[in-house]
Amino acid sequence: MNSWLQFFAGAHARRVYSSCLCFVFCLVAIGCKSDKIKAQIKTLEQRKQEIVNEVHSRQEHISGLNDRLDKLTQGMNDYKSSVIEYMGNHKMAIAAIVFGYGGVKMGLSDSDAFSADMKKLGWLVGGAAALYALANADEVSEVITTMQTANDNAAKYKAAIAASQSSIAEEQGYIQGDQADLAQLEQQIANLQSELRSSWL
């Protein structure tokens, strides 16, 4: 009788020991999996912060580019106003240039910033500019030089404005890509956090 009791007691102890051992192995396995998931989350969180910093840096760069663009645009508008005022003070010389009176020559391209204004002003003044050109050749020559410089400067303003606009568009494109990456990372982190919670249930 005692031998049977001892046998059953030993079998029960072995079952309890096996169950405890199995439970410990499960805890170790869960713990290892949990550590692995936490490490993955940490890596993703670090990458997320890097992208957030990149976006912040790009936004600051865009802000600077917008300030530059505003200054360039205002500068170009002010410059155009000053050139138009200059042209108004030299109407007869402008007309002489437009019609080529007195042998003066200046190519007026449609792409030039002030060619249309010069032509309009020239037509308003009309033929009286011929005599003016003969009597005021030095002024006409000066106006030609000034207007050529004005067209060159206006072209530089346009190129700088276009470059700033292109840089802004490029940075905005990068930010859109970064935001898409952030959304993907946040989803991956959420999935891993959910997996981490369920591993202990």
C-alpha positions, 0 to 999 in steps of 0.5 A: 500500500505504501509503495503504491502511495509513494508511486502515485506521489512520485508521479504527481510530483513529476507531473508538477515538475514537468508542468513547472518546467514547461511554464518556465520555458514558455515564460523564457520563450515569451520573454525572448520574443518580447525583447526582440519586439521591443528592440524592433520598436526601439529601432523604428522609433529612432528612425521615426525621430530621425525623419521628424528631425529631417522634416523640421529641418526641411521646413526651416529651409523652406521658410528661409527660401520663402523669405528669400523669394518674397525679398526677390519678388519685392526687389523685382517689383521695386526695380521695375517701378524705378525703371518705368519711372526712368523711362517716363523721364526719357520719353523722347529718347525711348521713342528714338530708340524704338523707331531707330531714329538718328542711327541709334540701335537697340534690339527689342526682344519680346522676351526682354522685361521692358521691350513692350513698355518701350514700344508703347511709349515710343508709339505715344510720342511718335515722329517728333523723336526723330529731331530729338534723337539728332539733338540729344544723341548722348542722352539717347546713348545713355538710355540705351545702355541703361535699358540694356542693363535693366533688361539684364537685371530683370532677367537675373531677378526672374532666374533667381525667383525661378530657382527659389521656387524650384528649390521650394517645390523640391523640398516640399516633395521631400517632405511629402516623401518623409511624411509617407515614411512616417505614416508607414513607420507609425503603422509598423510600430502600432502593429508591433505594440499590438503583437507585444501586448498579445504575446502576454495574453 
